[in-house]
Amino acid sequence: MESDRDPNQRPQQVALVLLCAAVFLDSMDLSLMGVALPAIGRDLSLPESTLQWLTSGYAVAFGLRLRRPMPVPTA
C-alpha cells in the first residue's frame, strides 16, 4: 500500500520531536535542582539562605543562556 504522506514532511516531524524534547528538558532543569537542593545543602552544610541564592543564581544563569544561545555552525 502506498502512503499518502509527503516525503518532505519527515524532516519537519523529526525537528518538531527534537524541539519538544529540548523544551521538556529545559523545563525540567530547574525542577530537578529544587529536588536536589536539600541533599546539596546537607552535604555542604549550607544555610537555607545560601541555597536560595544558589537557586536564584542558577535561574539567572540559565535564563541568560536561553536569551543568548550558542551560534549554530554553518556547513
All heavy atoms as a GROMACS GRO file, in nm:
protein
  570
    1MET      N    1   0.083  -0.118   0.000
    1MET     CA    2   0.000   0.000   0.000
    1MET      C    3   0.088   0.124   0.000
    1MET      O    4   0.187   0.132   0.070
    1MET     CB    5  -0.088   0.002   0.125
    1MET     CG    6  -0.190  -0.108   0.128
    1MET     SD    7  -0.295  -0.098   0.274
    1MET     CE    8  -0.398   0.037   0.228
    2GLU      N    9   0.047   0.219  -0.079
    2GLU     CA   10   0.122   0.344  -0.085
    2GLU      C   11   0.076   0.439   0.024
    2GLU      O   12  -0.042   0.446   0.058
    2GLU     CB   13   0.100   0.411  -0.221
    2GLU     CG   14   0.185   0.353  -0.330
    2GLU     CD   15   0.176   0.438  -0.455
    2GLU    OE1   16   0.184   0.562  -0.444
    2GLU    OE2   17   0.159   0.380  -0.562
    3SER      N   18   0.172   0.510   0.079
    3SER     CA   19   0.140   0.609   0.180
    3SER      C   20   0.114   0.743   0.112
    3SER      O   21   0.182   0.778   0.016
    3SER     CB   22   0.256   0.621   0.279
    3SER     OG   23   0.230   0.723   0.370
    4ASP      N   24   0.017   0.818   0.160
    4ASP     CA   25  -0.014   0.947   0.100
    4ASP      C   26   0.058   1.061   0.172
    4ASP      O   27   0.026   1.177   0.155
    4ASP     CB   28  -0.164   0.972   0.100
    4ASP     CG   29  -0.225   0.965   0.239
    4ASP    OD1   30  -0.156   0.918   0.331
    4ASP    OD2   31  -0.341   1.007   0.254
    5ARG      N   32   0.160   1.028   0.252
    5ARG     CA   33   0.238   1.131   0.320
    5ARG      C   34   0.341   1.192   0.227
    5ARG      O   35   0.397   1.125   0.142
    5ARG     CB   36   0.309   1.073   0.441
    5ARG     CG   37   0.217   1.038   0.553
    5ARG     CD   38   0.296   0.998   0.673
    5ARG     NE   39   0.207   0.972   0.784
    5ARG     CZ   40   0.246   0.933   0.901
    5ARG    NH1   41   0.375   0.916   0.925
    5ARG    NH2   42   0.161   0.911   0.997
    6ASP      N   43   0.365   1.318   0.251
    6ASP     CA   44   0.466   1.390   0.175
    6ASP      C   45   0.605   1.351   0.227
    6ASP      O   46   0.630   1.358   0.347
    6ASP     CB   47   0.444   1.541   0.193
    6ASP     CG   48   0.537   1.625   0.110
    6ASP    OD1   49   0.605   1.572   0.021
    6ASP    OD2   50   0.542   1.747   0.136
    7PRO      N   51   0.697   1.309   0.140
    7PRO     CA   52   0.830   1.269   0.187
    7PRO      C   53   0.908   1.385   0.248
    7PRO      O   54   1.000   1.364   0.326
    7PRO     CB   55   0.901   1.215   0.063
    7PRO     CG   56   0.822   1.262  -0.053
    7PRO     CD   57   0.683   1.291  -0.004
    8ASN      N   58   0.873   1.509   0.215
    8ASN     CA   59   0.941   1.624   0.273
    8ASN      C   60   0.893   1.655   0.415
    8ASN      O   61   0.950   1.738   0.483
    8ASN     CB   62   0.920   1.748   0.185
    8ASN     CG   63   0.989   1.732   0.052
    8ASN    OD1   64   1.091   1.665   0.041
    8ASN    ND2   65   0.933   1.793  -0.050
    9GLN      N   66   0.788   1.588   0.459
    9GLN     CA   67   0.733   1.614   0.590
    9GLN      C   68   0.813   1.543   0.700
    9GLN      O   69   0.811   1.584   0.814
    9GLN     CB   70   0.588   1.567   0.595
    9GLN     CG   71   0.512   1.618   0.713
    9GLN     CD   72   0.366   1.580   0.706
    9GLN    OE1   73   0.325   1.500   0.624
    9GLN    NE2   74   0.287   1.639   0.793
   10ARG      N   75   0.888   1.440   0.665
   10ARG     CA   76   0.965   1.363   0.765
   10ARG      C   77   1.067   1.450   0.839
   10ARG      O   78   1.070   1.445   0.962
   10ARG     CB   79   1.034   1.246   0.695
   10ARG     CG   80   1.124   1.165   0.782
   10ARG     CD   81   1.045   1.065   0.861
   10ARG     NE   82   1.140   0.978   0.930
   10ARG     CZ   83   1.121   0.932   1.050
   10ARG    NH1   84   1.011   0.962   1.114
   10ARG    NH2   85   1.209   0.856   1.108
   11PRO      N   86   1.150   1.531   0.772
   11PRO     CA   87   1.244   1.615   0.847
   11PRO      C   88   1.173   1.715   0.939
   11PRO      O   89   1.224   1.745   1.048
   11PRO     CB   90   1.323   1.688   0.740
   11PRO     CG   91   1.310   1.605   0.618
   11PRO     CD   92   1.176   1.539   0.629
   12GLN      N   93   1.058   1.763   0.900
   12GLN     CA   94   0.982   1.855   0.984
   12GLN      C   95   0.932   1.785   1.110
   12GLN      O   96   0.934   1.843   1.218
   12GLN     CB   97   0.864   1.914   0.906
   12GLN     CG   98   0.907   2.006   0.794
   12GLN     CD   99   0.790   2.049   0.708
   12GLN    OE1  100   0.680   1.995   0.718
   12GLN    NE2  101   0.812   2.148   0.624
   13GLN      N  102   0.890   1.661   1.096
   13GLN     CA  103   0.844   1.585   1.212
   13GLN      C  104   0.959   1.556   1.308
   13GLN      O  105   0.943   1.566   1.429
   13GLN     CB  106   0.779   1.454   1.168
   13GLN     CG  107   0.647   1.473   1.098
   13GLN     CD  108   0.591   1.343   1.043
   13GLN    OE1  109   0.662   1.245   1.029
   13GLN    NE2  110   0.462   1.344   1.012
   14VAL      N  111   1.074   1.523   1.254
   14VAL     CA  112   1.192   1.498   1.338
   14VAL      C  113   1.232   1.626   1.411
   14VAL      O  114   1.262   1.624   1.531
   14VAL     CB  115   1.309   1.443   1.253
   14VAL    CG1  116   1.437   1.438   1.333
   14VAL    CG2  117   1.275   1.306   1.198
   15ALA      N  118   1.230   1.739   1.341
   15ALA     CA  119   1.264   1.866   1.403
   15ALA      C  120   1.164   1.901   1.514
   15ALA      O  121   1.204   1.950   1.620
   15ALA     CB  122   1.268   1.977   1.298
   16LEU      N  123   1.038   1.874   1.492
   16LEU     CA  124   0.936   1.902   1.593
   16LEU      C  125   0.957   1.816   1.717
   16LEU      O  126   0.948   1.863   1.830
   16LEU     CB  127   0.796   1.880   1.536
   16LEU     CG  128   0.680   1.904   1.632
   16LEU    CD1  129   0.678   2.049   1.679
   16LEU    CD2  130   0.550   1.865   1.568
   17VAL      N  131   0.987   1.688   1.698
   17VAL     CA  132   1.012   1.598   1.811
   17VAL      C  133   1.134   1.644   1.889
   17VAL      O  134   1.134   1.648   2.013
   17VAL     CB  135   1.028   1.453   1.763
   17VAL    CG1  136   1.082   1.364   1.872
   17VAL    CG2  137   0.895   1.400   1.712
   18LEU      N  138   1.242   1.682   1.820
   18LEU     CA  139   1.362   1.730   1.888
   18LEU      C  140   1.336   1.860   1.963
   18LEU      O  141   1.385   1.879   2.075
   18LEU     CB  142   1.476   1.748   1.788
   18LEU     CG  143   1.534   1.620   1.729
   18LEU    CD1  144   1.637   1.652   1.622
   18LEU    CD2  145   1.595   1.534   1.839
   19LEU      N  146   1.260   1.949   1.904
   19LEU     CA  147   1.227   2.075   1.971
   19LEU      C  148   1.142   2.051   2.096
   19LEU      O  149   1.167   2.111   2.201
   19LEU     CB  150   1.152   2.167   1.874
   19LEU     CG  151   1.116   2.305   1.926
   19LEU    CD1  152   1.242   2.384   1.959
   19LEU    CD2  153   1.034   2.380   1.825
   20CYS      N  154   1.046   1.961   2.087
   20CYS     CA  155   0.963   1.929   2.205
   20CYS      C  156   1.047   1.865   2.315
   20CYS      O  157   1.028   1.896   2.433
   20CYS     CB  158   0.850   1.834   2.164
   20CYS     SG  159   0.722   1.915   2.066
   21ALA      N  160   1.141   1.779   2.278
   21ALA     CA  161   1.229   1.718   2.377
   21ALA      C  162   1.317   1.823   2.445
   21ALA      O  163   1.338   1.819   2.566
   21ALA     CB  164   1.315   1.609   2.312
   22ALA      N  165   1.367   1.918   2.368
   22ALA     CA  166   1.452   2.024   2.424
   22ALA      C  167   1.373   2.112   2.520
   22ALA      O  168   1.422   2.147   2.628
   22ALA     CB  169   1.512   2.108   2.312
   23VAL      N  170   1.251   2.146   2.485
   23VAL     CA  171   1.167   2.228   2.573
   23VAL      C  172   1.136   2.152   2.702
   23VAL      O  173   1.140   2.209   2.811
   23VAL     CB  174   1.037   2.272   2.501
   23VAL    CG1  175   0.937   2.331   2.598
   23VAL    CG2  176   1.070   2.370   2.390
   24PHE      N  177   1.108   2.023   2.690
   24PHE     CA  178   1.080   1.942   2.808
   24PHE      C  179   1.201   1.937   2.901
   24PHE      O  180   1.189   1.956   3.022
   24PHE     CB  181   1.040   1.801   2.766
   24PHE     CG  182   1.025   1.706   2.881
   24PHE    CD1  183   0.916   1.715   2.965
   24PHE    CD2  184   1.120   1.609   2.906
   24PHE    CE1  185   0.902   1.628   3.073
   24PHE    CE2  186   1.108   1.523   3.012
   24PHE     CZ  187   0.997   1.532   3.096
   25LEU      N  188   1.319   1.914   2.845
   25LEU     CA  189   1.440   1.907   2.927
   25LEU      C  190   1.472   2.041   2.991
   25LEU      O  191   1.517   2.047   3.106
   25LEU     CB  192   1.557   1.857   2.844
   25LEU     CG  193   1.549   1.711   2.801
   25LEU    CD1  194   1.663   1.675   2.708
   25LEU    CD2  195   1.546   1.619   2.922
   26ASP      N  196   1.450   2.149   2.918
   26ASP     CA  197   1.474   2.282   2.975
   26ASP      C  198   1.378   2.310   3.091
   26ASP      O  199   1.418   2.369   3.191
   26ASP     CB  200   1.459   2.391   2.868
   26ASP     CG  201   1.581   2.402   2.781
   26ASP    OD1  202   1.686   2.348   2.819
   26ASP    OD2  203   1.571   2.465   2.675
   27SER      N  204   1.254   2.268   3.077
   27SER     CA  205   1.158   2.294   3.185
   27SER      C  206   1.186   2.207   3.307
   27SER      O  207   1.157   2.247   3.420
   27SER     CB  208   1.016   2.273   3.136
   27SER     OG  209   0.994   2.136   3.107
   28MET      N  210   1.244   2.092   3.287
   28MET     CA  211   1.274   2.002   3.399
   28MET      C  212   1.401   2.044   3.474
   28MET      O  213   1.421   2.004   3.588
   28MET     CB  214   1.292   1.859   3.348
   28MET     CG  215   1.166   1.794   3.298
   28MET     SD  216   1.041   1.779   3.425
   28MET     CE  217   1.120   1.669   3.538
   29ASP      N  218   1.483   2.127   3.414
   29ASP     CA  219   1.613   2.160   3.470
   29ASP      C  220   1.602   2.224   3.608
   29ASP      O  221   1.662   2.177   3.705
   29ASP     CB  222   1.687   2.252   3.373
   29ASP     CG  223   1.835   2.254   3.398
   29ASP    OD1  224   1.887   2.152   3.446
   29ASP    OD2  225   1.898   2.356   3.370
   30LEU      N  226   1.527   2.332   3.620
   30LEU     CA  227   1.511   2.398   3.750
   30LEU      C  228   1.433   2.313   3.849
   30LEU      O  229   1.459   2.316   3.969
   30LEU     CB  230   1.443   2.533   3.733
   30LEU     CG  231   1.535   2.648   3.695
   30LEU    CD1  232   1.455   2.773   3.666
   30LEU    CD2  233   1.638   2.675   3.802
   31SER      N  234   1.340   2.234   3.799
   31SER     CA  235   1.264   2.146   3.888
   31SER      C  236   1.355   2.044   3.954
   31SER      O  237   1.344   2.017   4.074
   31SER     CB  238   1.154   2.075   3.810
   31SER     OG  239   1.064   2.167   3.756
   32LEU      N  240   1.445   1.987   3.876
   32LEU     CA  241   1.537   1.888   3.930
   32LEU      C  242   1.635   1.951   4.029
   32LEU      O  243   1.675   1.887   4.126
   32LEU     CB  244   1.611   1.816   3.818
   32LEU     CG  245   1.523   1.726   3.731
   32LEU    CD1  246   1.602   1.667   3.617
   32LEU    CD2  247   1.460   1.617   3.814
   33MET      N  248   1.672   2.075   4.005
   33MET     CA  249   1.760   2.141   4.101
   33MET      C  250   1.688   2.159   4.234
   33MET      O  251   1.748   2.142   4.340
   33MET     CB  252   1.809   2.274   4.048
   33MET     CG  253   1.907   2.338   4.143
   33MET     SD  254   1.973   2.490   4.083
   33MET     CE  255   2.072   2.536   4.224
   34GLY      N  256   1.560   2.194   4.229
   34GLY     CA  257   1.484   2.208   4.352
   34GLY      C  258   1.474   2.078   4.429
   34GLY      O  259   1.474   2.077   4.552
   35VAL      N  260   1.467   1.966   4.358
   35VAL     CA  261   1.462   1.836   4.424
   35VAL      C  262   1.597   1.803   4.488
   35VAL      O  263   1.603   1.748   4.598
   35VAL     CB  264   1.420   1.727   4.323
   35VAL    CG1  265   1.438   1.588   4.381
   35VAL    CG2  266   1.277   1.748   4.278
   36ALA      N  267   1.706   1.838   4.421
   36ALA     CA  268   1.840   1.805   4.470
   36ALA      C  269   1.890   1.902   4.576
   36ALA      O  270   1.987   1.872   4.646
   36ALA     CB  271   1.938   1.803   4.353
   37LEU      N  272   1.825   2.016   4.590
   37LEU     CA  273   1.874   2.120   4.680
   37LEU      C  274   1.888   2.076   4.826
   37LEU      O  275   1.990   2.108   4.889
   37LEU     CB  276   1.784   2.242   4.670
   37LEU     CG  277   1.851   2.377   4.689
   37LEU    CD1  278   1.970   2.392   4.597
   37LEU    CD2  279   1.752   2.487   4.664
   38PRO      N  280   1.794   2.003   4.884
   38PRO     CA  281   1.813   1.961   5.023
   38PRO      C  282   1.939   1.875   5.042
   38PRO      O  283   2.011   1.891   5.141
   38PRO     CB  284   1.687   1.881   5.055
   38PRO     CG  285   1.584   1.935   4.961
   38PRO     CD  286   1.659   1.970   4.837
   39ALA      N  287   1.965   1.784   4.949
   39ALA     CA  288   2.084   1.700   4.960
   39ALA      C  289   2.212   1.782   4.944
   39ALA      O  290   2.311   1.759   5.014
   39ALA     CB  291   2.080   1.589   4.856
   40ILE      N  292   2.209   1.880   4.856
   40ILE     CA  293   2.325   1.967   4.838
   40ILE      C  294   2.353   2.045   4.966
   40ILE      O  295   2.466   2.053   5.012
   40ILE     CB  296   2.303   2.064   4.719
   40ILE    CG1  297   2.298   1.988   4.588
   40ILE    CG2  298   2.411   2.170   4.714
   40ILE    CD1  299   2.252   2.072   4.470
   41GLY      N  300   2.248   2.100   5.024
   41GLY     CA  301   2.263   2.176   5.148
   41GLY      C  302   2.312   2.090   5.263
   41GLY      O  303   2.395   2.132   5.343
   42ARG      N  304   2.261   1.968   5.272
   42ARG     CA  305   2.302   1.877   5.378
   42ARG      C  306   2.448   1.837   5.362
   42ARG      O  307   2.525   1.839   5.458
   42ARG     CB  308   2.213   1.753   5.374
   42ARG     CG  309   2.178   1.696   5.506
   42ARG     CD  310   2.083   1.578   5.501
   42ARG     NE  311   2.065   1.512   5.372
   42ARG     CZ  312   1.957   1.525   5.296
   42ARG    NH1  313   1.858   1.603   5.333
   42ARG    NH2  314   1.947   1.459   5.183
   43ASP      N  315   2.488   1.802   5.239
   43ASP     CA  316   2.626   1.757   5.215
   43ASP      C  317   2.728   1.868   5.237
   43ASP      O  318   2.838   1.843   5.284
   43ASP     CB  319   2.640   1.702   5.074
   43ASP     CG  320   2.567   1.570   5.055
   43ASP    OD1  321   2.528   1.508   5.157
   43ASP    OD2  322   2.548   1.528   4.939
   44LEU      N  323   2.692   1.989   5.201
   44LEU     CA  324   2.786   2.100   5.212
   44LEU      C  325   2.765   2.184   5.338
   44LEU      O  326   2.835   2.285   5.357
   44LEU     CB  327   2.776   2.190   5.088
   44LEU     CG  328   2.809   2.122   4.955
   44LEU    CD1  329   2.785   2.218   4.840
   44LEU    CD2  330   2.953   2.072   4.954
   45SER      N  331   2.670   2.146   5.420
   45SER     CA  332   2.637   2.220   5.543
   45SER      C  333   2.610   2.368   5.516
   45SER      O  334   2.664   2.456   5.583
   45SER     CB  335   2.749   2.205   5.647
   45SER     OG  336   2.770   2.070   5.678
   46LEU      N  337   2.525   2.393   5.417
   46LEU     CA  338   2.492   2.530   5.379
   46LEU      C  339   2.362   2.574   5.445
   46LEU      O  340   2.268   2.496   5.456
   46LEU     CB  341   2.477   2.540   5.227
   46LEU     CG  342   2.603   2.511   5.145
   46LEU    CD1  343   2.568   2.510   4.998
   46LEU    CD2  344   2.711   2.612   5.174
   47PRO      N  345   2.355   2.700   5.487
   47PRO     CA  346   2.228   2.750   5.542
   47PRO      C  347   2.125   2.768   5.431
   47PRO      O  348   2.157   2.774   5.312
   47PRO     CB  349   2.266   2.884   5.603
   47PRO     CG  350   2.391   2.925   5.536
   47PRO     CD  351   2.461   2.799   5.495
   48GLU      N  352   2.000   2.778   5.471
   48GLU     CA  353   1.889   2.789   5.375
   48GLU      C  354   1.901   2.914   5.289
   48GLU      O  355   1.866   2.912   5.170
   48GLU     CB  356   1.756   2.788   5.449
   48GLU     CG  357   1.638   2.776   5.357
   48GLU     CD  358   1.508   2.760   5.433
   48GLU    OE1  359   1.507   2.700   5.540
   48GLU    OE2  360   1.407   2.813   5.382
   49SER      N  361   1.950   3.023   5.346
   49SER     CA  362   1.964   3.148   5.268
   49SER      C  363   2.063   3.129   5.154
   49SER      O  364   2.044   3.182   5.044
   49SER     CB  365   2.006   3.263   5.358
   49SER     OG  366   2.133   3.237   5.416
   50THR      N  367   2.169   3.053   5.177
   50THR     CA  368   2.267   3.028   5.070
   50THR      C  369   2.205   2.942   4.961
   50THR      O  370   2.231   2.963   4.842
   50THR     CB  371   2.392   2.959   5.128
   50THR    OG1  372   2.447   3.043   5.230
   50THR    CG2  373   2.496   2.936   5.021
   51LEU      N  374   2.123   2.846   4.999
   51LEU     CA  375   2.056   2.762   4.900
   51LEU      C  376   1.961   2.844   4.814
   51LEU      O  377   1.947   2.820   4.693
   51LEU     CB  378   1.981   2.648   4.969
   51LEU     CG  379   2.068   2.546   5.043
   51LEU    CD1  380   1.980   2.445   5.114
   51LEU    CD2  381   2.165   2.480   4.949
   52GLN      N  382   1.896   2.943   4.874
   52GLN     CA  383   1.808   3.032   4.796
   52GLN      C  384   1.890   3.113   4.697
   52GLN      O  385   1.848   3.133   4.582
   52GLN     CB  386   1.730   3.123   4.890
   52GLN     CG  387   1.626   3.050   4.970
   52GLN     CD  388   1.560   3.137   5.075
   52GLN    OE1  389   1.605   3.248   5.102
   52GLN    NE2  390   1.453   3.087   5.134
   53TRP      N  391   2.007   3.159   4.738
   53TRP     CA  392   2.094   3.233   4.647
   53TRP      C  393   2.144   3.142   4.534
   53TRP      O  394   2.155   3.186   4.419
   53TRP     CB  395   2.213   3.293   4.721
   53TRP     CG  396   2.182   3.423   4.785
   53TRP    CD1  397   2.160   3.447   4.917
   53TRP    CD2  398   2.166   3.550   4.719
   53TRP    NE1  399   2.132   3.580   4.938
   53TRP    CE2  400   2.135   3.645   4.817
   53TRP    CE3  401   2.175   3.591   4.586
   53TRP    CZ2  402   2.113   3.779   4.787
   53TRP    CZ3  403   2.152   3.724   4.556
   53TRP    CH2  404   2.123   3.816   4.656
   54LEU      N  405   2.173   3.018   4.566
   54LEU     CA  406   2.217   2.923   4.463
   54LEU      C  407   2.107   2.903   4.358
   54LEU      O  408   2.134   2.903   4.237
   54LEU     CB  409   2.253   2.788   4.525
   54LEU     CG  410   2.389   2.777   4.590
   54LEU    CD1  411   2.402   2.643   4.661
   54LEU    CD2  412   2.499   2.793   4.487
   55THR      N  413   1.986   2.886   4.405
   55THR     CA  414   1.874   2.866   4.313
   55THR      C  415   1.852   2.991   4.226
   55THR      O  416   1.834   2.980   4.105
   55THR     CB  417   1.745   2.835   4.391
   55THR    OG1  418   1.769   2.721   4.472
   55THR    CG2  419   1.630   2.807   4.298
   56SER      N  420   1.857   3.107   4.287
   56SER     CA  421   1.838   3.231   4.210
   56SER      C  422   1.950   3.252   4.109
   56SER      O  423   1.924   3.287   3.993
   56SER     CB  424   1.832   3.351   4.305
   56SER     OG  425   1.723   3.339   4.391
   57GLY      N  426   2.073   3.229   4.152
   57GLY     CA  427   2.186   3.244   4.060
   57GLY      C  428   2.179   3.146   3.945
   57GLY      O  429   2.208   3.180   3.830
   58TYR      N  430   2.139   3.024   3.975
   58TYR     CA  431   2.127   2.923   3.869
   58TYR      C  432   2.016   2.962   3.772
   58TYR      O  433   2.033   2.948   3.650
   58TYR     CB  434   2.099   2.786   3.932
   58TYR     CG  435   2.095   2.675   3.830
   58TYR    CD1  436   2.212   2.624   3.778
   58TYR    CD2  437   1.974   2.622   3.787
   58TYR    CE1  438   2.209   2.522   3.685
   58TYR    CE2  439   1.970   2.521   3.694
   58TYR     CZ  440   2.088   2.471   3.644
   58TYR     OH  441   2.085   2.371   3.551
   59ALA      N  442   1.905   3.012   3.823
   59ALA     CA  443   1.794   3.051   3.735
   59ALA      C  444   1.835   3.168   3.645
   59ALA      O  445   1.801   3.171   3.527
   59ALA     CB  446   1.672   3.088   3.818
   60VAL      N  447   1.909   3.265   3.701
   60VAL     CA  448   1.955   3.379   3.620
   60VAL      C  449   2.052   3.332   3.513
   60VAL      O  450   2.041   3.370   3.395
   60VAL     CB  451   2.018   3.487   3.710
   60VAL    CG1  452   2.093   3.590   3.629
   60VAL    CG2  453   1.912   3.553   3.795
   61ALA      N  454   2.148   3.248   3.550
   61ALA     CA  455   2.245   3.198   3.452
   61ALA      C  456   2.175   3.115   3.345
   61ALA      O  457   2.207   3.125   3.226
   61ALA     CB  458   2.352   3.115   3.522
   62PHE      N  459   2.078   3.035   3.385
   62PHE     CA  460   2.004   2.954   3.290
   62PHE      C  461   1.923   3.042   3.196
   62PHE      O  462   1.919   3.018   3.074
   62PHE     CB  463   1.912   2.859   3.367
   62PHE     CG  464   1.841   2.760   3.280
   62PHE    CD1  465   1.909   2.654   3.225
   62PHE    CD2  466   1.706   2.774   3.254
   62PHE    CE1  467   1.844   2.562   3.145
   62PHE    CE2  468   1.640   2.684   3.175
   62PHE     CZ  469   1.709   2.577   3.121
   63GLY      N  470   1.860   3.146   3.250
   63GLY     CA  471   1.783   3.238   3.166
   63GLY      C  472   1.870   3.314   3.067
   63GLY      O  473   1.832   3.336   2.952
   64LEU      N  474   1.989   3.354   3.111
   64LEU     CA  475   2.081   3.423   3.020
   64LEU      C  476   2.128   3.331   2.907
   64LEU      O  477   2.147   3.374   2.795
   64LEU     CB  478   2.200   3.478   3.097
   64LEU     CG  479   2.170   3.596   3.188
   64LEU    CD1  480   2.294   3.633   3.269
   64LEU    CD2  481   2.122   3.715   3.107
   65ARG      N  482   2.146   3.203   2.940
   65ARG     CA  483   2.187   3.108   2.837
   65ARG      C  484   2.076   3.093   2.732
   65ARG      O  485   2.103   3.084   2.613
   65ARG     CB  486   2.218   2.971   2.898
   65ARG     CG  487   2.268   2.871   2.794
   65ARG     CD  488   2.281   2.733   2.851
   65ARG     NE  489   2.154   2.677   2.894
   65ARG     CZ  490   2.073   2.608   2.814
   65ARG    NH1  491   2.103   2.590   2.688
   65ARG    NH2  492   1.961   2.557   2.861
   66LEU      N  493   1.951   3.093   2.777
   66LEU     CA  494   1.840   3.082   2.683
   66LEU      C  495   1.822   3.211   2.603
   66LEU      O  496   1.778   3.208   2.488
   66LEU     CB  497   1.711   3.051   2.757
   66LEU     CG  498   1.701   2.912   2.819
   66LEU    CD1  499   1.569   2.899   2.894
   66LEU    CD2  500   1.713   2.804   2.714
   67ARG      N  501   1.856   3.323   2.664
   67ARG     CA  502   1.842   3.452   2.597
   67ARG      C  503   1.941   3.468   2.484
   67ARG      O  504   1.911   3.524   2.380
   67ARG     CB  505   1.862   3.563   2.700
   67ARG     CG  506   1.863   3.699   2.645
   67ARG     CD  507   1.731   3.766   2.671
   67ARG     NE  508   1.743   3.907   2.641
   67ARG     CZ  509   1.674   3.964   2.544
   67ARG    NH1  510   1.590   3.895   2.474
   67ARG    NH2  511   1.689   4.091   2.520
   68ARG      N  512   2.060   3.419   2.504
   68ARG     CA  513   2.165   3.430   2.402
   68ARG      C  514   2.223   3.291   2.375
   68ARG      O  515   2.325   3.252   2.429
   68ARG     CB  516   2.277   3.521   2.451
   68ARG     CG  517   2.377   3.554   2.344
   68ARG     CD  518   2.459   3.676   2.385
   68ARG     NE  519   2.541   3.717   2.274
   68ARG     CZ  520   2.667   3.678   2.257
   68ARG    NH1  521   2.724   3.601   2.344
   68ARG    NH2  522   2.735   3.719   2.154
   69PRO      N  523   2.155   3.213   2.289
   69PRO     CA  524   2.201   3.077   2.263
   69PRO      C  525   2.333   3.075   2.184
   69PRO      O  526   2.373   3.174   2.124
   69PRO     CB  527   2.088   3.016   2.182
   69PRO     CG  528   2.017   3.132   2.122
   69PRO     CD  529   2.036   3.248   2.214
   70MET      N  530   2.396   2.962   2.189
   70MET     CA  531   2.521   2.943   2.115
   70MET      C  532   2.491   2.951   1.965
   70MET      O  533   2.386   2.905   1.920
   70MET     CB  534   2.582   2.808   2.150
   70MET     CG  535   2.614   2.792   2.297
   70MET     SD  536   2.740   2.905   2.350
   70MET     CE  537   2.882   2.828   2.281
   71PRO      N  538   2.583   3.006   1.887
   71PRO     CA  539   2.559   3.011   1.742
   71PRO      C  540   2.562   2.872   1.679
   71PRO      O  541   2.635   2.784   1.724
   71PRO     CB  542   2.676   3.097   1.691
   71PRO     CG  543   2.780   3.088   1.797
   71PRO     CD  544   2.708   3.065   1.926
   72VAL      N  545   2.482   2.856   1.578
   72VAL     CA  546   2.475   2.729   1.507
   72VAL      C  547   2.577   2.733   1.395
   72VAL      O  548   2.578   2.824   1.312
   72VAL     CB  549   2.333   2.707   1.449
   72VAL    CG1  550   2.328   2.579   1.369
   72VAL    CG2  551   2.231   2.707   1.559
   73PRO      N  552   2.670   2.635   1.393
   73PRO     CA  553   2.770   2.635   1.286
   73PRO      C  554   2.705   2.606   1.150
   73PRO      O  555   2.612   2.528   1.140
   73PRO     CB  556   2.866   2.522   1.325
   73PRO     CG  557   2.791   2.439   1.421
   73PRO     CD  558   2.686   2.525   1.485
   74THR      N  559   2.755   2.673   1.050
   74THR     CA  560   2.703   2.651   0.915
   74THR      C  561   2.801   2.566   0.838
   74THR      O  562   2.923   2.579   0.852
   74THR     CB  563   2.681   2.784   0.841
   74THR    OG1  564   2.804   2.855   0.840
   74THR    CG2  565   2.575   2.867   0.911
   75ALA      N  566   2.747   2.477   0.759
   75ALA     CA  567   2.833   2.386   0.683
   75ALA      C  568   2.849   2.431   0.541
   75ALA      O  569   2.776   2.497   0.482
   75ALA     CB  570   2.774   2.247   0.686
   0.00000   0.00000   0.00000
